[in-house]
């Protein structure tokens, strides 16, 4: 099966980063990372979701957290240099990132935003992130992900 390359995959290829593309069955009624982990047969703590936020001082930024977890908004605001922050409205996601809900990759967004990943990623030699298309995940070493886009490792949950 030929898999069409996404912006995220092209960027990884360009930087010669080792990764594996993992397809999964999409359920349009359940785009959660929990469902993705079930489809992959993987620990939900290893399947990370990409959240886009807007801070009151710095503007847009990205947080990457384990699939079943909730983002600590106070921690995210503080870490990103904001007093307050909130998730962007879903309708704005495509225009800001170039990705749609259920397919937002932290790699290859329209613009490189400040990005933070939860420190729990260090527990794993491989994690999963969206490849930029529903039905496709990238399996990658978290250290490589951190290097490729200059991610800060923080306590986000």
Z-matrix of the N, CA and C atoms (Angstrom, degrees):
N
C 1 1.455
C 2 1.525 1 109.71
N 3 1.310 2 116.67 1 123.75
C 4 1.468 3 121.51 2 178.89
C 5 1.527 4 108.99 3 -83.25
N 6 1.320 5 116.59 4 127.79
C 7 1.459 6 121.70 5 179.08
C 8 1.517 7 108.76 6 -105.09
N 9 1.325 8 115.08 7 124.73
C 10 1.459 9 120.80 8 178.94
C 11 1.530 10 109.83 9 -68.45
N 12 1.313 11 116.25 10 131.74
C 13 1.464 12 120.68 11 -177.79
C 14 1.530 13 111.12 12 -74.96
N 15 1.319 14 115.03 13 139.12
C 16 1.455 15 122.21 14 177.06
C 17 1.529 16 108.90 15 -99.53
N 18 1.328 17 117.23 16 172.66
C 19 1.470 18 120.64 17 176.27
C 20 1.524 19 110.81 18 -56.29
N 21 1.334 20 116.50 19 -41.61
C 22 1.461 21 120.60 20 -179.20
C 23 1.529 22 110.69 21 -60.94
N 24 1.314 23 116.86 22 -45.69
C 25 1.463 24 121.50 23 -178.80
C 26 1.525 25 111.05 24 -66.14
N 27 1.318 26 116.94 25 -41.90
C 28 1.476 27 120.07 26 178.05
C 29 1.534 28 111.14 27 -60.36
N 30 1.324 29 116.09 28 -40.04
C 31 1.460 30 120.65 29 179.55
C 32 1.537 31 110.63 30 -65.94
N 33 1.326 32 116.96 31 -42.28
C 34 1.468 33 120.19 32 177.66
C 35 1.524 34 110.84 33 -63.01
N 36 1.331 35 116.86 34 -42.00
C 37 1.468 36 120.61 35 177.91
C 38 1.523 37 110.98 36 -61.99
N 39 1.316 38 115.61 37 -44.25
C 40 1.472 39 121.06 38 -178.87
C 41 1.533 40 110.94 39 -60.33
N 42 1.341 41 115.66 40 -39.09
C 43 1.468 42 120.46 41 -178.54
C 44 1.532 43 112.62 42 -88.14
N 45 1.359 44 116.12 43 1.68
C 46 1.467 45 121.90 44 179.07
C 47 1.537 46 112.73 45 57.43
N 48 1.337 47 114.93 46 42.26
C 49 1.458 48 121.52 47 178.19
C 50 1.531 49 108.43 48 -90.75
N 51 1.322 50 115.87 49 137.02
C 52 1.471 51 121.10 50 178.89
C 53 1.537 52 108.93 51 -77.85
N 54 1.343 53 115.33 52 130.68
C 55 1.462 54 121.16 53 179.09
C 56 1.521 55 107.67 54 -157.99
N 57 1.324 56 115.06 55 170.50
C 58 1.456 57 120.16 56 173.16
C 59 1.527 58 108.16 57 -136.03
N 60 1.324 59 116.29 58 136.92
C 61 1.464 60 120.98 59 176.42
C 62 1.525 61 108.67 60 -89.08
N 63 1.320 62 115.38 61 129.97
C 64 1.455 63 121.36 62 -177.84
C 65 1.532 64 109.11 63 -122.79
N 66 1.336 65 117.46 64 108.80
C 67 1.463 66 119.82 65 177.37
C 68 1.535 67 110.67 66 -77.48
N 69 1.331 68 115.55 67 153.93
C 70 1.465 69 120.62 68 175.66
C 71 1.526 70 108.53 69 -148.23
N 72 1.313 71 114.99 70 163.41
C 73 1.467 72 122.35 71 -179.19
C 74 1.526 73 109.87 72 -78.23
N 75 1.328 74 117.36 73 123.27
C 76 1.470 75 122.67 74 -178.85
C 77 1.524 76 109.91 75 -86.12
N 78 1.321 77 115.16 76 137.16
C 79 1.460 78 122.15 77 171.41
C 80 1.524 79 105.88 78 -118.82
N 81 1.339 80 116.99 79 103.89
C 82 1.467 81 121.43 80 -175.92
C 83 1.528 82 112.61 81 -57.61
N 84 1.344 83 117.37 82 -22.09
C 85 1.464 84 120.03 83 -179.89
C 86 1.529 85 111.79 84 -86.49
N 87 1.331 86 117.73 85 -8.37
C 88 1.457 87 122.04 86 179.36
C 89 1.524 88 109.28 87 -144.80
N 90 1.320 89 115.92 88 93.57
C 91 1.463 90 121.31 89 -178.07
C 92 1.532 91 112.00 90 -97.48
N 93 1.329 92 116.13 91 13.15
C 94 1.460 93 120.66 92 -175.19
C 95 1.532 94 112.16 93 -68.93
N 96 1.325 95 114.48 94 155.67
C 97 1.465 96 120.54 95 176.10
C 98 1.526 97 110.38 96 -66.92
N 99 1.331 98 117.07 97 -25.65
C 100 1.464 99 120.65 98 177.20
C 101 1.525 100 109.13 99 -64.32
N 102 1.329 101 116.30 100 -44.56
C 103 1.467 102 121.00 101 177.79
C 104 1.539 103 110.79 102 -63.67
N 105 1.321 104 116.26 103 -41.65
C 106 1.471 105 120.31 104 178.66
C 107 1.530 106 109.43 105 -60.16
N 108 1.342 107 117.41 106 -45.27
C 109 1.465 108 121.05 107 179.72
C 110 1.527 109 110.48 108 -60.25
N 111 1.333 110 116.65 109 -41.60
C 112 1.472 111 120.38 110 177.76
C 113 1.532 112 110.44 111 -61.97
N 114 1.327 113 116.92 112 -43.73
C 115 1.463 114 120.95 113 179.79
C 116 1.527 115 111.64 114 -63.74
N 117 1.323 116 116.26 115 -36.28
C 118 1.463 117 121.02 116 -179.66
C 119 1.524 118 112.06 117 -80.49
N 120 1.336 119 116.77 118 -17.26
C 121 1.458 120 120.78 119 -174.41
C 122 1.520 121 111.43 120 69.82
N 123 1.346 122 115.89 121 33.30
C 124 1.469 123 121.01 122 -176.85
C 125 1.530 124 111.07 123 -118.43
N 126 1.324 125 115.08 124 162.50
C 127 1.460 126 123.21 125 175.60
C 128 1.531 127 107.76 126 -62.52
N 129 1.331 128 116.95 127 127.56
C 130 1.464 129 120.92 128 -178.56
C 131 1.532 130 111.53 129 -61.72
N 132 1.333 131 117.35 130 -23.29
C 133 1.470 132 120.44 131 177.94
C 134 1.519 133 112.52 132 -72.27
N 135 1.337 134 115.92 133 -14.04
C 136 1.462 135 121.99 134 179.85
C 137 1.532 136 111.46 135 -95.68
N 138 1.321 137 116.54 136 -12.69
C 139 1.468 138 122.48 137 -179.98
C 140 1.534 139 107.31 138 -100.16
N 141 1.326 140 115.03 139 110.20
C 142 1.464 141 120.07 140 -173.88
C 143 1.527 142 111.17 141 -98.34
N 144 1.340 143 114.86 142 142.79
C 145 1.459 144 120.39 143 176.76
C 146 1.519 145 109.21 144 -107.29
N 147 1.319 146 114.97 145 149.10
C 148 1.456 147 122.63 146 -177.17
C 149 1.522 148 108.73 147 -104.91
N 150 1.331 149 116.01 148 121.51
C 151 1.463 150 121.97 149 -178.50
C 152 1.529 151 108.95 150 -115.64
N 153 1.323 152 116.47 151 137.93
C 154 1.461 153 121.23 152 179.51
C 155 1.527 154 107.79 153 -111.87
N 156 1.319 155 114.75 154 129.00
C 157 1.457 156 120.92 155 -176.43
C 158 1.517 157 110.76 156 -125.76
N 159 1.330 158 114.80 157 167.07
C 160 1.461 159 120.48 158 174.36
C 161 1.520 160 107.65 159 -128.75
N 162 1.330 161 115.05 160 125.01
C 163 1.459 162 121.09 161 178.69
C 164 1.514 163 111.07 162 -94.64
N 165 1.318 164 116.39 163 155.97
C 166 1.466 165 121.16 164 -178.54
C 167 1.531 166 113.06 165 -71.44
N 168 1.319 167 117.59 166 -19.30
C 169 1.468 168 120.85 167 -179.66
C 170 1.532 169 113.38 168 -112.83
N 171 1.328 170 117.66 169 -41.89
C 172 1.466 171 120.41 170 -171.20
C 173 1.525 172 114.74 171 -100.45
N 174 1.317 173 117.57 172 -10.04
C 175 1.468 174 119.14 173 -177.77
C 176 1.515 175 111.08 174 85.32
N 177 1.332 176 116.38 175 -146.42
C 178 1.463 177 121.45 176 -173.15
C 179 1.520 178 112.71 177 -72.97
N 180 1.337 179 114.63 178 144.09
C 181 1.456 180 121.68 179 171.80
C 182 1.527 181 108.30 180 -153.99
N 183 1.328 182 115.72 181 167.38
C 184 1.460 183 121.95 182 -172.29
C 185 1.528 184 109.94 183 -123.34
N 186 1.342 185 115.19 184 137.74
C 187 1.465 186 121.05 185 173.82
C 188 1.528 187 108.45 186 -123.55
N 189 1.317 188 115.70 187 137.11
C 190 1.463 189 122.24 188 -179.58
C 191 1.528 190 106.64 189 -118.50
N 192 1.341 191 115.39 190 118.41
C 193 1.461 192 119.59 191 -175.65
C 194 1.530 193 110.71 192 -133.56
N 195 1.346 194 116.90 193 160.47
C 196 1.463 195 119.34 194 176.93
C 197 1.527 196 111.30 195 -57.41
N 198 1.338 197 115.22 196 146.01
C 199 1.449 198 122.57 197 -170.95
C 200 1.503 199 118.37 198 -55.47
N 201 1.328 200 118.64 199 -34.01
C 202 1.465 201 120.33 200 -176.30
C 203 1.528 202 112.27 201 -94.24
N 204 1.312 203 117.05 202 -2.03
C 205 1.465 204 120.90 203 -175.08
C 206 1.524 205 112.89 204 -91.29
N 207 1.332 206 114.27 205 161.52
C 208 1.466 207 122.36 206 174.22
C 209 1.523 208 107.46 207 -104.90
N 210 1.303 209 116.23 208 139.92
C 211 1.466 210 120.95 209 177.09
C 212 1.523 211 109.50 210 -73.10
N 213 1.325 212 116.51 211 135.16
C 214 1.462 213 121.86 212 173.29
C 215 1.533 214 106.28 213 -83.11
N 216 1.341 215 116.33 214 102.64
C 217 1.467 216 120.72 215 -175.59
C 218 1.522 217 112.61 216 -63.52
N 219 1.328 218 118.46 217 -35.60
C 220 1.468 219 120.88 218 178.15
C 221 1.528 220 110.41 219 -63.39
N 222 1.326 221 115.91 220 -44.83
C 223 1.468 222 120.28 221 178.57
C 224 1.522 223 110.28 222 -64.27
N 225 1.341 224 116.92 223 -43.27
C 226 1.471 225 120.79 224 -179.86
C 227 1.523 226 111.07 225 -61.41
N 228 1.321 227 116.33 226 -41.98
C 229 1.471 228 120.17 227 179.09
C 230 1.527 229 110.17 228 -62.41
N 231 1.316 230 116.23 229 -49.62
C 232 1.469 231 120.68 230 -177.81
C 233 1.526 232 111.73 231 -61.14
N 234 1.327 233 115.95 232 -48.61
C 235 1.465 234 121.75 233 -178.35
C 236 1.530 235 111.76 234 -60.25
N 237 1.338 236 116.14 235 -36.17
C 238 1.472 237 120.85 236 -176.69
C 239 1.526 238 113.78 237 -88.97
N 240 1.328 239 117.38 238 2.82
C 241 1.467 240 120.59 239 177.94
C 242 1.516 241 113.53 240 82.04
N 243 1.314 242 116.87 241 25.69
C 244 1.460 243 122.04 242 179.35
C 245 1.519 244 110.19 243 -115.68
N 246 1.343 245 114.36 244 159.66
C 247 1.461 246 119.76 245 173.47
C 248 1.532 247 108.50 246 -86.92
N 249 1.335 248 115.65 247 -38.42
C 250 1.459 249 122.77 248 178.38
C 251 1.524 250 109.38 249 -137.68
N 252 1.327 251 115.37 250 156.05
C 253 1.458 252 120.16 251 173.46
C 254 1.520 253 108.21 252 -152.25
N 255 1.324 254 114.69 253 161.65
C 256 1.460 255 119.48 254 177.23
C 257 1.521 256 108.80 255 -150.55
N 258 1.325 257 114.44 256 156.53
C 259 1.460 258 120.06 257 175.57
C 260 1.527 259 108.03 258 -63.62
N 261 1.325 260 116.54 259 143.60
C 262 1.462 261 118.77 260 176.92
C 263 1.534 262 108.54 261 -73.53
N 264 1.331 263 117.52 262 153.77
C 265 1.469 264 119.44 263 175.65
C 266 1.535 265 109.55 264 -63.36
N 267 1.333 266 115.88 265 140.36
C 268 1.472 267 121.62 266 -177.43
C 269 1.533 268 111.29 267 -54.67
N 270 1.324 269 117.14 268 -35.90
C 271 1.470 270 121.29 269 -178.23
C 272 1.533 271 111.76 270 -64.16
N 273 1.325 272 117.73 271 -20.16
C 274 1.471 273 121.68 272 -178.77
C 275 1.528 274 113.57 273 -92.22
N 276 1.327 275 116.78 274 -10.17
C 277 1.465 276 120.84 275 -172.82
C 278 1.530 277 113.32 276 -58.20
N 279 1.310 278 117.84 277 -50.22
C 280 1.467 279 121.44 278 -177.84
C 281 1.529 280 111.67 279 -60.75
N 282 1.320 281 116.76 280 -45.26
C 283 1.461 282 120.63 281 -178.85
C 284 1.521 283 113.45 282 -64.49
N 285 1.328 284 116.36 283 -34.84
C 286 1.465 285 120.96 284 -177.31
C 287 1.531 286 111.47 285 -82.32
N 288 1.339 287 116.31 286 -42.66
C 289 1.474 288 119.63 287 -172.03
C 290 1.523 289 114.59 288 -105.98
N 291 1.339 290 117.00 289 -26.30
C 292 1.457 291 120.36 290 -172.58
C 293 1.518 292 111.57 291 89.91
N 294 1.332 293 117.26 292 1.60
C 295 1.458 294 123.00 293 -179.73
C 296 1.531 295 110.69 294 -119.18
N 297 1.354 296 115.42 295 157.76
C 298 1.455 297 120.94 296 177.81
C 299 1.531 298 110.37 297 -104.28
N 300 1.332 299 115.74 298 166.64
C 301 1.473 300 121.35 299 177.95
C 302 1.528 301 109.45 300 -58.20
N 303 1.331 302 114.86 301 135.51
C 304 1.451 303 120.02 302 -179.36
C 305 1.517 304 113.09 303 84.98
N 306 1.340 305 115.94 304 1.95
C 307 1.470 306 119.97 305 -179.14
C 308 1.527 307 110.71 306 -147.86
N 309 1.319 308 116.85 307 25.61
C 310 1.467 309 120.14 308 -177.10
C 311 1.525 310 109.39 309 -87.69
N 312 1.310 311 115.76 310 110.88
C 313 1.464 312 121.68 311 178.29
C 314 1.530 313 109.43 312 -95.13
N 315 1.330 314 117.35 313 143.65
C 316 1.467 315 118.56 314 175.11
C 317 1.532 316 111.92 315 -73.17
N 318 1.324 317 116.32 316 -10.97
C 319 1.470 318 121.65 317 -179.83
C 320 1.527 319 108.73 318 -102.95
N 321 1.327 320 116.72 319 134.84
C 322 1.459 321 120.76 320 172.61
C 323 1.514 322 115.90 321 81.96
N 324 1.332 323 117.36 322 23.28
C 325 1.465 324 119.21 323 175.18
C 326 1.528 325 109.25 324 -67.90
N 327 1.323 326 116.25 325 163.25
C 328 1.468 327 120.82 326 179.98
C 329 1.520 328 111.43 327 -53.38
N 330 1.319 329 116.12 328 -35.02
C 331 1.458 330 122.62 329 -178.85
C 332 1.521 331 107.06 330 -136.29
N 333 1.303 332 117.70 331 148.38
C 334 1.460 333 121.34 332 177.45
C 335 1.525 334 108.58 333 -84.45
N 336 1.320 335 116.29 334 108.18
C 337 1.469 336 122.05 335 179.71
C 338 1.520 337 109.36 336 -95.34
N 339 1.352 338 116.96 337 155.67
C 340 1.463 339 118.39 338 172.07
C 341 1.537 340 108.09 339 -54.20
N 342 1.323 341 116.89 340 133.16
C 343 1.458 342 120.82 341 -173.33
C 344 1.523 343 110.38 342 -131.53
N 345 1.328 344 114.70 343 138.28
C 346 1.461 345 122.60 344 -177.56
C 347 1.529 346 108.40 345 -130.41
N 348 1.344 347 116.32 346 138.78
C 349 1.464 348 120.69 347 177.31
C 350 1.524 349 108.24 348 -122.15
N 351 1.325 350 115.48 349 143.74
C 352 1.451 351 119.23 350 179.95
C 353 1.527 352 110.18 351 -64.89
N 354 1.328 353 114.66 352 141.75
C 355 1.470 354 121.39 353 -176.38
C 356 1.530 355 113.21 354 -61.92
N 357 1.326 356 117.17 355 -17.05
C 358 1.470 357 119.94 356 179.15
C 359 1.529 358 112.10 357 -63.55
N 360 1.335 359 117.43 358 -16.65
C 361 1.476 360 120.36 359 178.43
C 362 1.522 361 111.07 360 -60.48
N 363 1.339 362 117.19 361 -25.25
C 364 1.467 363 121.77 362 -177.18
C 365 1.528 364 112.39 363 -71.38
N 366 1.354 365 117.09 364 -12.76
C 367 1.463 366 120.80 365 178.75
C 368 1.527 367 112.06 366 -74.28
N 369 1.336 368 116.40 367 -13.97
C 370 1.460 369 120.84 368 -172.16
C 371 1.528 370 111.90 369 -120.84
N 372 1.324 371 115.75 370 145.38
C 373 1.467 372 119.33 371 174.95
C 374 1.533 373 109.91 372 -81.51
N 375 1.341 374 116.69 373 -23.33
C 376 1.461 375 121.92 374 176.60
C 377 1.521 376 109.53 375 -138.00
N 378 1.326 377 115.89 376 138.85
C 379 1.460 378 121.26 377 173.85
C 380 1.527 379 107.99 378 -127.44
N 381 1.316 380 115.53 379 168.88
C 382 1.458 381 121.73 380 178.59
C 383 1.525 382 108.85 381 -116.44
N 384 1.337 383 114.87 382 136.59
C 385 1.462 384 121.92 383 173.41
C 386 1.530 385 107.15 384 -135.40
N 387 1.304 386 115.97 385 162.32
C 388 1.458 387 118.99 386 178.65
C 389 1.523 388 110.29 387 -64.98
N 390 1.319 389 114.60 388 142.49
C 391 1.466 390 120.59 389 177.28
C 392 1.531 391 111.30 390 -89.31
N 393 1.331 392 116.96 391 0.98
C 394 1.460 393 119.68 392 178.76
C 395 1.518 394 113.44 393 99.07
N 396 1.323 395 115.64 394 8.49
C 397 1.461 396 121.16 395 177.17
C 398 1.527 397 108.32 396 -147.89
N 399 1.308 398 116.97 397 137.68
C 400 1.463 399 119.67 398 176.20
C 401 1.515 400 108.58 399 -59.29
N 402 1.331 401 115.56 400 136.92
C 403 1.458 402 120.25 401 179.67
C 404 1.520 403 114.23 402 91.01
N 405 1.344 404 117.13 403 8.75
C 406 1.466 405 119.75 404 -177.74
C 407 1.522 406 110.39 405 -145.68
N 408 1.323 407 114.91 406 124.47
C 409 1.464 408 121.61 407 177.65
C 410 1.516 409 109.88 408 -116.16
N 411 1.325 410 115.62 409 154.47
C 412 1.463 411 122.52 410 173.32
C 413 1.520 412 107.20 411 -105.78
N 414 1.328 413 115.64 412 125.78
C 415 1.465 414 121.20 413 172.26
C 416 1.523 415 105.28 414 -95.55
N 417 1.334 416 116.18 415 123.09
C 418 1.464 417 120.22 416 -172.50
C 419 1.525 418 110.04 417 -148.41
N 420 1.318 419 115.95 418 150.88
C 421 1.460 420 120.93 419 172.72
C 422 1.534 421 107.37 420 -70.48
N 423 1.342 422 118.66 421 130.82
C 424 1.465 423 119.61 422 -177.45
C 425 1.533 424 113.38 423 -59.71
N 426 1.337 425 117.32 424 -32.05
C 427 1.467 426 119.58 425 178.22
C 428 1.526 427 110.91 426 -64.32
N 429 1.344 428 116.80 427 -38.44
C 430 1.465 429 120.38 428 177.72
C 431 1.532 430 110.50 429 -66.60
N 432 1.331 431 116.02 430 -40.48
C 433 1.468 432 120.06 431 177.85
C 434 1.525 433 110.31 432 -61.50
N 435 1.320 434 116.51 433 -44.62
C 436 1.469 435 121.69 434 179.90
C 437 1.524 436 110.31 435 -59.51
N 438 1.336 437 116.52 436 -43.48
C 439 1.472 438 120.93 437 -178.40
C 440 1.527 439 112.95 438 -68.51
N 441 1.326 440 116.78 439 -41.30
C 442 1.466 441 120.23 440 -171.69
C 443 1.529 442 112.91 441 -62.92
N 444 1.348 443 117.08 442 -36.91
C 445 1.468 444 117.20 443 -179.28
C 446 1.526 445 113.73 444 -123.42
N 447 1.322 446 117.00 445 14.71
C 448 1.457 447 120.06 446 174.99
C 449 1.523 448 113.35 447 65.90
N 450 1.312 449 115.93 448 50.00
C 451 1.454 450 121.81 449 -178.03
C 452 1.522 451 110.54 450 -82.07
N 453 1.334 452 116.42 451 144.58
C 454 1.455 453 122.29 452 173.08
C 455 1.531 454 108.18 453 -96.05
N 456 1.325 455 116.65 454 135.92
C 457 1.465 456 121.61 455 178.26
C 458 1.522 457 107.80 456 -93.44
N 459 1.327 458 116.92 457 122.81
C 460 1.468 459 122.38 458 -173.97
C 461 1.516 460 111.44 459 -140.44
N 462 1.317 461 116.24 460 172.09
C 463 1.458 462 123.20 461 173.83
C 464 1.534 463 107.23 462 -92.98
N 465 1.318 464 116.66 463 103.56
C 466 1.479 465 121.23 464 -172.26
C 467 1.527 466 114.25 465 -110.37
N 468 1.322 467 117.81 466 -8.03
C 469 1.470 468 118.09 467 -176.19
C 470 1.522 469 112.67 468 -118.64
